[in-house]
């Protein structure tokens, strides 16, 4: 009867160690934004309690570690005692106890629960928050005492949370390594970018809908190819009546196959026959979560939606990677120098050139309340994102988008000349661009 009772205690200790290990992994994997979103439908008391456990990571992690060690020690001792009680000899029960305890520890309190904790950190923290609070209440004082003792016995720097460093402390460690020239500045920035990724919402990285280049669903493959060439993009959303009526994603390589297929070439094929399904992500999702989704699904572009289901913008995996490694430049990108004179009194100017500086080229005073650059003025006159070949008149100037650069294929250089005399006199803004592709 006694063996049965202590066997039940051993099983209970294994369960406790398993749950605590899952909580530890969840604490290390959960981000603030994803946890707040998972708690939206919970009570105010529940939200505050779980968020406090997550934010006070020092105390929570050290307490959970102590609880797990105690639970593991308990079932190891109990298993050893049972084997010595039931098996004669010294080495046989000792070796069996070591093997059994090792297998149980690896499977039940290490591999399986930690995988679950990393896979569903928010759900684990919410469901097991009562266990975490109990550990903090019962073991908190002892945990803090042991951390102080460990700090006193450890040479070098001391940390309030013991071995459990928070993201802020890790950032400080990276900064100190950079100051000591153990890390280069670009390496430091990359590491800090990884830390910041979990706290960055995808809406902060997306290209807004006003800057999206789209194509109508009734367009042909040939027209789509012209738009690909002019815009420089390799993926373009297909829309119906409006941007919010987003039907799919058109890929450059798919259009190339459709036009030049040896079996069924068709430049007149509608893009709806060629487009792929599109992935939608809410704008309040963390950037790290979206990157994981893209990596597992092997779809590297997604449409960002607002809380009402409308289109907010578009994001690619390159947008997220830039948060870590910095700007990713295309191999054909060139830095645009100052204004270059051209024939006919025109100038090739960078799209970021100030309106006042462009005005000086033509002895004109250009003042616009809405934009500051020549690229912004062209976009305002067009009423949409300019691509190569887009042209318009404004403030007595005729502007033609000449070059694009950068991974987002923004217009980088514009040919500017004086507008026709009648436009300069009337102040009208006639758009002379061709068909809207």
C-alpha positions in Angstrom: 0.0 0.0 0.0 2.8 2.4 0.9 4.6 1.6 -2.5 1.4 2.4 -4.3 1.0 5.7 -2.5 4.6 6.9 -3.1 4.2 5.7 -6.7 1.2 8.1 -7.1 3.3 10.8 -5.5 6.0 10.1 -8.1 3.5 10.3 -11.0 2.2 13.6 -9.5 5.7 15.0 -9.4 6.2 14.0 -13.0 3.0 15.8 -14.0 4.0 19.0 -12.1 7.5 19.0 -13.7 6.0 18.6 -17.1 3.5 21.5 -16.7 6.2 23.7 -15.2 8.6 22.9 -18.1 5.9 23.9 -20.6 5.4 27.2 -18.7 9.1 28.0 -18.8 9.2 27.5 -22.6 6.1 29.6 -23.0 7.5 32.4 -20.9 10.6 32.5 -23.2 8.6 32.3 -26.4 5.6 34.6 -25.8 5.7 38.2 -27.0 3.8 41.0 -25.4 1.7 41.8 -28.5 0.6 38.2 -29.1 -0.2 37.7 -25.5 -2.3 40.9 -25.3 -4.2 39.8 -28.4 -4.9 36.3 -26.9 -6.2 38.0 -23.7 -8.6 40.4 -25.5 -11.7 38.3 -24.7 -10.7 37.4 -21.1 -11.7 39.3 -18.0 -9.8 42.4 -16.9 -8.6 40.6 -13.8 -7.3 37.7 -15.9 -5.5 40.0 -18.3 -3.8 41.9 -15.6 -2.7 38.7 -13.8 -1.2 37.0 -16.9 0.5 40.1 -18.2 2.1 40.7 -14.8 3.4 37.2 -14.8 4.9 37.7 -18.2 6.3 41.2 -17.5 7.9 40.2 -14.2 10.0 37.6 -16.0 12.8 37.5 -13.5 10.7 36.3 -10.6 8.5 34.0 -12.7 11.3 32.2 -14.4 13.4 31.7 -11.3 10.4 30.4 -9.4 9.4 28.1 -12.1 12.9 26.7 -12.4 13.0 26.0 -8.6 9.6 24.3 -8.8 10.7 22.1 -11.7 14.0 21.1 -9.9 12.1 20.2 -6.8 9.5 18.2 -8.7 12.2 16.4 -10.7 14.2 15.7 -7.5 11.1 14.3 -5.9 10.3 11.7 -8.6 13.9 10.7 -8.9 14.2 10.0 -5.2 10.9 8.2 -5.1 11.7 6.0 -8.2 15.1 5.1 -6.6 13.5 4.2 -3.3 10.9 2.0 -4.9 13.5 0.1 -7.0 15.7 -0.4 -3.9 12.7 -1.7 -2.0 11.7 -4.2 -4.7 15.0 -5.3 -6.2 17.8 -6.9 -4.3 21.4 -5.7 -4.7 23.0 -2.3 -5.1 24.0 -1.8 -8.7 21.0 -3.2 -10.5 18.4 -0.9 -8.8 20.8 2.0 -9.0 21.3 1.6 -12.8 17.6 1.1 -13.4 16.8 4.2 -11.4 19.3 6.2 -13.4 17.9 5.0 -16.7 14.3 5.4 -15.8 14.8 8.9 -14.2 16.8 10.0 -17.3 14.1 8.9 -19.7 11.3 10.4 -17.8 13.2 13.6 -17.3 14.0 13.9 -21.0 10.6 13.0 -22.3 8.1 14.2 -19.7 9.9 17.3 -18.3 12.1 18.4 -21.2 11.4 17.6 -24.9 7.6 17.3 -25.1 6.4 20.0 -22.7 9.0 22.5 -24.1 7.9 21.9 -27.6 4.3 22.5 -26.6 5.3 25.7 -24.8 7.1 27.1 -27.8 4.4 26.1 -30.2 1.5 27.6 -28.2 3.0 30.0 -25.7 0.0 32.2 -25.2 -2.4 29.4 -24.6 -0.1 27.7 -22.2 0.5 30.8 -20.1 -3.2 31.6 -20.0 -4.4 28.1 -19.1 -1.5 27.4 -16.6 -1.4 30.8 -15.0 -3.0 29.5 -11.7 -0.1 27.0 -11.5 2.4 29.8 -12.1 0.9 32.1 -9.5 0.9 29.2 -7.0 4.6 28.6 -7.6 5.3 32.3 -7.2 3.4 32.5 -3.9 4.8 29.3 -2.4 8.3 29.3 -3.7 8.9 33.0 -4.4 10.6 34.0 -1.1 12.9 30.9 -1.3 13.7 31.5 -5.0 14.7 35.1 -4.3 16.9 34.0 -1.4 18.6 31.4 -3.5 19.2 33.9 -6.3 20.9 36.2 -3.8 23.1 33.4 -2.5 24.0 32.4 -6.1 24.9 36.0 -7.0 27.1 36.3 -3.9 28.9 33.0 -4.8 29.3 34.0 -8.4 32.3 36.1 -9.4 31.8 39.0 -11.8 28.6 40.9 -12.5 25.5 40.3 -10.6 21.9 40.3 -12.1 18.8 40.8 -10.1 17.1 37.9 -11.9 20.0 35.5 -11.5 20.6 33.5 -14.7 17.3 34.6 -16.3 18.2 37.7 -18.3 15.4 39.8 -19.7 15.5 41.3 -23.2 16.5 44.7 -21.8 19.5 43.1 -20.0 20.5 41.3 -23.1 20.4 44.6 -25.0 22.7 46.1 -22.4 25.1 43.2 -22.7 25.1 43.7 -26.5 25.8 47.4 -26.1 28.7 46.7 -23.7 30.1 44.2 -26.1 29.9 46.8 -28.9 31.6 49.4 -26.8 34.4 47.0 -26.0 34.8 46.4 -29.8 33.9 42.7 -29.3 30.9 43.4 -31.7 30.8 45.6 -34.8 28.1 48.2 -34.9 26.3 46.4 -37.7 26.4 43.2 -35.7 25.0 45.0 -32.7 22.2 46.5 -34.8 21.2 43.1 -36.2 21.0 41.6 -32.7 18.9 44.5 -31.4 16.7 44.1 -34.5 16.0 40.5 -33.5 15.0 41.6 -30.0 12.8 44.4 -31.3 11.1 42.1 -33.9 8.8 40.5 -31.2 7.5 43.9 -30.1 7.0 45.2 -33.7 3.5 45.0 -35.2 3.3 44.1 -38.9 1.4 47.3 -39.7 4.6 49.2 -38.8 6.5 47.4 -41.6 3.9 47.1 -44.3 3.7 49.1 -47.5 0.4 51.2 -47.0 -2.5 50.7 -49.4 -1.9 54.1 -50.8 1.5 53.0 -52.1 0.4 49.6 -53.5 0.6 49.0 -57.2 -2.4 46.8 -58.2 -3.9 45.4 -61.4 -7.6 45.0 -62.4 -9.0 41.5 -62.6 -10.1 42.0 -66.3 -6.5 42.8 -67.4 -4.7 40.5 -69.8 -1.4 38.7 -69.3 0.3 41.0 -71.8 -0.9 44.1 -69.9 0.2 42.6 -66.7 3.7 42.0 -68.2 3.9 45.7 -69.1 3.0 46.7 -65.6 5.6 44.3 -64.2 8.3 45.9 -66.4 7.3 49.5 -65.6 6.8 49.0 -61.9 9.8 46.7 -61.3 7.8 44.5 -58.9 7.7 40.7 -59.2 4.4 40.3 -57.3 1.3 42.5 -57.8 -2.1 42.1 -56.1 -5.2 41.5 -58.4 -8.2 43.6 -57.4 -11.9 43.7 -58.4 -14.0 46.8 -58.0 -11.7 48.4 -55.4 -8.5 47.7 -53.4 -10.6 46.1 -50.7 -11.9 43.6 -53.2 -8.6 41.8 -53.4 -8.9 38.6 -55.4 -5.4 37.2 -55.6 -1.6 37.7 -56.1 0.0 37.8 -59.6 3.5 36.6 -59.9 5.9 37.7 -62.7 7.2 34.2 -63.4 3.6 32.8 -63.7 2.8 35.5 -66.3 6.0 34.7 -68.2 5.0 31.0 -68.3 1.5 31.9 -69.5 2.8 34.1 -72.3 5.7 32.0 -73.5 4.3 28.5 -72.8 5.2 26.1 -75.7 1.9 24.2 -75.1 -0.7 26.9 -74.6 0.8 30.4 -75.1 -1.7 33.2 -74.4 -0.9 36.9 -74.1 -4.6 37.5 -73.9 -5.3 35.2 -71.0 -7.0 37.1 -68.1 -4.9 37.5 -65.0 -7.6 35.8 -62.9 -6.6 32.5 -64.7 -2.9 33.0 -63.7 -3.1 34.6 -60.2 -2.5 32.6 -57.0 -4.4 32.7 -53.7 -3.3 35.4 -51.3 -2.5 35.2 -47.6 -4.2 37.7 -45.3 -2.8 38.7 -41.9 -4.3 41.2 -39.3 -2.4 44.4 -38.9 -2.0 43.9 -35.1 -0.1 40.6 -35.4 3.6 40.6 -34.4 6.2 40.7 -37.1 7.9 37.6 -35.8 4.7 35.6 -35.9 4.1 36.7 -39.6 7.7 35.7 -40.5 7.2 32.3 -39.0 3.9 31.9 -40.9 5.7 32.9 -44.2 8.6 30.5 -43.5 6.4 27.5 -42.8 3.9 28.2 -45.7 6.7 29.2 -48.2 4.5 32.2 -49.2 6.6 35.3 -48.8 4.0 38.0 -49.4 0.8 38.8 -47.5 -2.0 41.3 -47.5 -2.4 43.2 -44.2 -6.0 43.8 -43.1 -7.5 46.1 -40.6 -10.0 45.2 -37.8 -12.9 45.6 -40.3 -11.4 43.3 -42.9 -10.4 46.1 -45.2 -7.0 46.2 -46.9 -4.4 48.2 -45.0 -1.3 47.3 -47.0 1.0 44.7 -48.2 4.1 43.1 -46.6 6.8 40.8 -47.8 9.3 38.7 -45.9 12.0 41.2 -47.1 10.2 43.9 -45.2 10.5 41.9 -42.0 14.1 41.0 -42.7 15.0 44.6 -43.1 14.0 45.2 -39.5 16.9 42.9 -38.6 19.6 43.5 -41.2 18.7 47.1 -42.3 17.9 48.3 -45.8 18.2 45.6 -48.5 19.3 47.3 -51.8 18.8 45.9 -55.2 22.0 45.1 -57.2 20.9 47.6 -59.8 20.3 50.4 -57.3 22.2 53.6 -57.9 22.5 56.6 -55.7 21.0 59.6 -57.5 23.2 62.6 -57.6 22.2 66.2 -57.8 20.1 67.5 -60.7 21.6 66.7 -64.1 20.9 69.1 -67.1 19.2 67.5 -70.1 18.3 68.7 -73.6 15.4 71.1 -74.0 15.9 72.8 -70.7 14.9 69.8 -68.7 16.6 68.3 -65.6 16.9 64.8 -64.2 16.4 65.3 -60.5 16.2 62.8 -57.6 12.6 62.1 -56.4 13.5 63.3 -52.9 14.7 66.7 -54.2 13.1 69.6 -52.3 10.5 71.6 -54.2 12.4 74.8 -53.4 15.6 73.4 -55.0 13.7 72.3 -58.1 12.1 75.7 -58.3 15.6 77.3 -58.2 16.5 75.4 -61.4 13.7 77.1 -63.3 13.8 80.5 -61.4 10.3 79.7 -60.0 8.9 79.7 -56.5 7.1 76.4 -55.8 5.1 76.1 -52.6 2.8 73.2 -51.8 1.0 72.7 -48.5 0.8 68.9 -48.9 4.2 67.8 -50.2 7.8 68.8 -49.8 9.6 66.8 -52.6 9.2 66.6 -56.4 8.4 62.9 -56.0 5.5 63.8 -53.7 4.3 66.4 -56.1 4.1 63.9 -58.9 2.2 61.4 -56.8 -0.2 64.1 -55.7 -0.9 65.2 -59.3 -1.4 61.6 -60.4 -3.5 60.7 -57.4 -1.7 57.4 -57.0 1.7 55.8 -56.8 3.8 56.8 -59.8 5.7 54.2 -61.9 8.1 54.5 -64.7 6.5 56.6 -67.5 4.0 58.3 -65.3 3.7 62.0 -66.1 1.7 64.9 -64.9 1.8 68.8 -64.8 1.7 70.8 -61.6 2.8 74.3 -60.5 4.0 75.0 -64.0 6.2 72.0 -64.2 6.0 68.9 -66.4 7.2 65.8 -64.6 7.9 62.3 -66.0 8.9 59.4 -63.7 12.2 58.1 -65.2 13.8 55.6 -62.8 12.9 53.3 -60.0 15.2 51.8 -57.3 15.2 50.0 -54.0 13.5 46.8 -53.1 10.1 48.6 -52.9 10.6 49.9 -56.4 10.0 53.6 -55.6 10.5 56.2 -58.2 14.0 57.6 -57.6 14.5 60.0 -60.5 12.2 62.4 -62.4 12.6 64.4 -65.5 11.4 67.9 -64.9 10.8 70.6 -67.4 8.5 73.6 -67.8 4.9 72.8 -68.4 3.1 74.0 -71.6 2.4 77.7 -71.4 -1.3 77.3 -71.0 -0.9 75.0 -68.0 1.6 77.4 -66.4 -0.8 80.4 -66.9 -4.0 78.7 -65.7 -2.5 76.7 -62.9 -4.4 73.6 -63.9 -3.0 70.1 -63.1 -3.8 68.1 -66.3 -2.7 64.5 -66.0 -1.3 63.4 -69.3 -0.5 59.8 -68.3 -1.6 57.0 -70.6 -3.9 54.2 -69.7 -4.1 53.2 -66.1 -2.3 49.9 -65.8 
